[in-house]
Amino acid sequence: MKSDRLTLVWKASGYLDAQLIKNYLESFGLQVYIFEESLGVAYGLTTTPLGEVEIYVPNENAKEAEKYMEDYLNENLDD
């Protein structure tokens, strides 16, 4: 069950995409939680709501995570 202490920062298309984003955010020291439908993982779904994976961070880290995701989308990544 999702908590009111967590903020949704991304909806990934499938388990592999979610793991990529989770690892990216964790590389900045953020605590990350993923929620997904087990059927999506079992069948490798990526394009339906069953394949969608929600990525959450604690509320106090939401703005920071959103900034990292904006940088990720705009390819403003430092080496």
N, C-alpha and C positions, 0 to 999 in steps of 0.2 A: 504494500500500500504506500502510495506517495504521501509525503509529509508536507505540511504547510511551511516547513522550514527549508524547502527546496524550491529552486526556480528552474523552469525549463529553459535551456539555452540553445537546443538544437534538436531537430528531428532527422534522424539518419535513415537512409534507404538500405536497410538490411544490417545484419550483424557485423560484417566486415567493415562497412563504412562507419558504423558506430564505434568499433574498436579503434579505428584510425583516429577519430575525433577524440575519443576518451584518452588515448595515449598522448595526443597532442596537448590537450588541456592539462593532463597530469604532469607533463614535462615542465609546466610552469608552477608546479607545486599545489595545484588545485585538487580538491577531493571531488571525484566525479562518480555519479550513479547512473546506471542505465536501466531502463524498463522496457521490456519487449514481450511480445506474445510468443509463447513456446512453440507454437505451430509454425511461426515464421522462421525460427531457427531450424527446426526439424526438417522443413522442406526447402530451406534456402530462399524464401520469398524476399523480394526487395521492392516490388512496385505496388503492392496492395497495402491497405491499412494493417494487415496481419504481418507484413514485413517491416513496418515502420518501427524504429527504435527511438525512444525519447531519452535525451541526455539532460541530466539535472546536476546542478551544483548547489551548495548551501547558499541561502539568500545573501549572506554577507560577501560572497565572492561573485555574485551574478554580474555586476557591472564589469569586473575584470575579465570574466569569461567571455562576455559579449564583445569586449574590445578585442580579445584574442581571436574570436571567431570572425569578427569584421576584418582583421588583418589577414586571417587565413583566406577568406573569400576574395580579398583584394590582392592577395599574393604579396603582402608586405612582410615577408618573413626574413628575419635576420639569420645569417649563417651561424 
